Amino acid sequence: MRHLRYLSLTVATILALCAIAPTPASAASKPPPPPPPVDTRILIKSIDAANSAVVFEYMRDKSVHTYKIDDVTVVKVSNSTGKFADIKVGMKVDDSIERDNDTLDSITVETDNTPPPSKKK
């Protein structure tokens, strides 16, 4: 009989502690802040006319990559047929297809009027 009383007292104590312990939902005062916006633009960082090359800057991580543009590369500027000389520093790369790791098969660029994503405070 005594063991039953201790068992019931132990169970009652555990239940009481669980009832007053904060739950994870009530413990958090506010939700975590949203992640900062990611700038997914790819911009023309520089142009090497002597070697017919352009340097892409990936704004997401500020990495750069140099690509050659040859006579076979299809160039479009604002969705119109263009040529290498039409590509300017600061233009946004809308689309590009690599022939290999260093040469582009096609590139579509346009003037970048898109501001980078703002960090709301």
C-alpha positions, 0 to 999 in steps of 0.5 A: 500500500505504501508503494502505491502511495509513493507511486501516485505521489511521484506521478502527480509530481511529474504531471504538475511539473509538466503542466507548469513548464514552458512549452517551446511555443510559449518560450519563444517571444517572437519568431526568428527574423527572415533571412537577408535578401539575396542578390541573384544578379550576374553583371558584366564586371569588365571587358577585355576587347583584345582577347574578346573576353568578358568577366561576369560578377556573380553578385550572390557571392561576389565571385568572378569568372572570365568567358571568351566570346568568339565568332560563333557566340550568339550575342543578344542585347535587350533581346535583339541581335548584337555583337561583342562591341555592344556589351558594356560594363555594368550590363546584367546577364539575363542568360548565357550558355557555356560551350566549355568552361571558358567560352560562351555559346550564347549571351543575352545582356541588358542594361541593369536598371534593377536595384540590388535587393534592399535589407529592410530594417 
